[in-house]
Amino acid sequence: MLQYTLDNFIVIPHPPLTTFATAILEASGVPQPIAALVAESLVSANLRGVDSHGVQLLIWYSGQIRAGNVAVAEAGKVVSENGACLVYDGHNGMGQWISNICCDHAIRIARDSGIGMVVARNSTHFGACAWWAQKMAGAGFIGIAMCNATALVAPWQGREKMLGTNPICLAVPGPQTFLLDMATTTVALNKIYKAVLSGEKTIPAGWAMDEHGNPTTDPQAALAGLPMPLGGYKGTGLAVMVEILCAVLSGGAMLTDVGGIRFTGKEMRASHMFLAIDVTRFMPMDEFVARMEWLRDTLKSAGPAAGFEEVLVAGDPEWRAEQIRRRDGIPVARGIWEELGKLAQSLNVTVPPIQ
Ligand SMILES: NC(=O)c1ccc[n+]([C@@H]2O[C@H](COP(=O)([O-])OP(=O)(O)OC[C@H]3O[C@@H](n4cnc5c(N)ncnc54)[C@H](O)[C@@H]3O)[C@@H](O)[C@H]2O)c1
């Protein structure tokens, strides 16, 4: 993997990066509050070290907006609400704006009913799942978020693209004990894009196959090929589970009917699922937090395997990255920064100074 050096990375603190991302979106025609939310959520991914879902996405979001494939000011509407279950239609609005509204509904319903489940159809890209599960966790609920995505992954034993990288995330309220946010492929596709944009020569084995279905470590061949389902048929099973909970249940686009941020001339029609669970309907919050801390600490106390110094729980790498990046700034690959600079120039947006 590419090492950070000042030759291949620039470093920028998160506040000016957020302002820059907001300005790019606004200059693209996105209303201010929506632009601010999208920018904040993207930079939050950068802060957490999840650069695949950070500001580099603006390159493709702006292409979609320019092509008129996203209804940038649309808020969507509730299709139905029945007990703890709500169906939302995103009307092709910005995925983050639609998801924010849907999470608010999930939280509201969970406050009343103990559980709130919202499925959304006809939405667009919502970035990293963690932002949404964390929003529900921040309100005091276990938050689960999923979405279906562009069909780029073959079902296990196949070589035709049918499934998305369909991510799953679970966040819990309280201190940092566990935050799982993962694609159902070995890694998110945007990590392969990031490798290409950053000029990396290889990607780790197991990330992808070439177009003929042979394993590859060449980022270009991987992009032209197929991301690997996570853990073989189990990853395919999880991706289909996401497809069912998001798309089948919402009445949304399924499998190859889903568009994508890199397709223009087609609406994305992504589906999402947001589930908020009120812990206090099961046990007092203090007890939950104490049990989560015990769970985390016990797992981390396991002796490390050969080649490792410690056991981590899901969330650890991102919490550590965030601590460093809030303090030292966010490294952005020069290739990505140059693309953002070109985009800014085309929109008459000033590029912030960098270190
Ligand atoms: N919107 C979309 O369409 C879409 C699609 C796919 C993925 N994504 C996003 O892509 C991002 C990256 O996904 P990914 O699968 O490449 O992430 P990843 O493989 O980097 O991490 C997945 C999870 O594993 C945990 N983890 C990492 N190292 C660990 C270790 N040593 N021990 C224990 N846990 C560890 C992380 O904390 C994280 O929760 C996510 O934010 C996801 O939501 C979005």
The ligand as a MOL file (V3000), in Angstrom:
LIG
                    3D

  0  0  0     0  0            999 V3000
M  V30 BEGIN CTAB
M  V30 COUNTS 44 48 0 0 0
M  V30 BEGIN ATOM
M  V30 1 N -22.7530 3.6890 0.0330 0
M  V30 2 C -22.3540 2.5860 -0.5530 0
M  V30 3 O -22.8980 2.2260 -1.5790 0
M  V30 4 C -21.2430 1.7560 0.0430 0
M  V30 5 C -20.9710 0.5070 -0.5050 0
M  V30 6 C -19.9620 -0.2410 0.0660 0
M  V30 7 C -19.2280 0.2240 1.1380 0
M  V30 8 N -19.5120 1.4470 1.6390 0 CHG=1
M  V30 9 C -18.7120 1.9680 2.7540 0
M  V30 10 O -17.3460 1.6980 2.5250 0
M  V30 11 C -16.6520 1.8370 3.7600 0
M  V30 12 C -15.4940 0.8760 3.8190 0
M  V30 13 O -15.9590 -0.4690 3.8610 0
M  V30 14 P -14.9090 -1.6870 3.9680 0
M  V30 15 O -15.6420 -2.9630 4.0260 0
M  V30 16 O -13.8800 -1.5100 2.9050 0 CHG=-1
M  V30 17 O -14.2520 -1.3570 5.3850 0
M  V30 18 P -12.9960 -2.0440 6.1290 0
M  V30 19 O -12.7060 -3.3770 5.5350 0
M  V30 20 O -11.8920 -1.0640 6.1710 0
M  V30 21 O -13.5340 -2.2220 7.6120 0
M  V30 22 C -14.6710 -2.9940 7.8780 0
M  V30 23 C -14.8880 -3.0880 9.3770 0
M  V30 24 O -13.8550 -3.8990 9.9480 0
M  V30 25 C -13.3240 -3.2590 11.1050 0
M  V30 26 N -11.9120 -3.6400 11.2190 0
M  V30 27 C -10.8810 -3.2580 10.4290 0
M  V30 28 N -9.7350 -3.8220 10.8430 0
M  V30 29 C -10.0440 -4.5730 11.9210 0
M  V30 30 C -9.2910 -5.4270 12.7940 0
M  V30 31 N -7.9880 -5.6180 12.6240 0
M  V30 32 N -9.9370 -6.0420 13.7850 0
M  V30 33 C -11.2730 -5.8780 13.9800 0
M  V30 34 N -12.0490 -5.1000 13.1790 0
M  V30 35 C -11.4340 -4.4690 12.1650 0
M  V30 36 C -13.4910 -1.7910 10.8640 0
M  V30 37 O -13.5240 -1.0870 12.1080 0
M  V30 38 C -14.8310 -1.7590 10.1270 0
M  V30 39 O -15.8940 -1.7190 11.0370 0
M  V30 40 C -17.7230 1.6860 4.8230 0
M  V30 41 O -17.9000 2.9530 5.4190 0
M  V30 42 C -18.9890 1.3110 4.0620 0
M  V30 43 O -20.1920 1.7940 4.6200 0
M  V30 44 C -20.5170 2.2150 1.1300 0
M  V30 END ATOM
M  V30 BEGIN BOND
M  V30 1 1 1 2
M  V30 2 2 2 3
M  V30 3 1 2 4
M  V30 4 1 4 5
M  V30 5 2 4 44
M  V30 6 2 5 6
M  V30 7 1 6 7
M  V30 8 2 7 8
M  V30 9 1 8 9
M  V30 10 1 8 44
M  V30 11 1 9 10
M  V30 12 1 9 42
M  V30 13 1 10 11
M  V30 14 1 11 12
M  V30 15 1 11 40
M  V30 16 1 12 13
M  V30 17 1 13 14
M  V30 18 2 14 15
M  V30 19 1 14 16
M  V30 20 1 14 17
M  V30 21 1 17 18
M  V30 22 2 18 19
M  V30 23 1 18 20
M  V30 24 1 18 21
M  V30 25 1 21 22
M  V30 26 1 22 23
M  V30 27 1 23 24
M  V30 28 1 23 38
M  V30 29 1 24 25
M  V30 30 1 25 26
M  V30 31 1 25 36
M  V30 32 1 26 27
M  V30 33 1 26 35
M  V30 34 2 27 28
M  V30 35 1 28 29
M  V30 36 1 29 30
M  V30 37 2 29 35
M  V30 38 1 30 31
M  V30 39 2 30 32
M  V30 40 1 32 33
M  V30 41 2 33 34
M  V30 42 1 34 35
M  V30 43 1 36 37
M  V30 44 1 36 38
M  V30 45 1 38 39
M  V30 46 1 40 41
M  V30 47 1 40 42
M  V30 48 1 42 43
M  V30 END BOND
M  V30 END CTAB
M  END
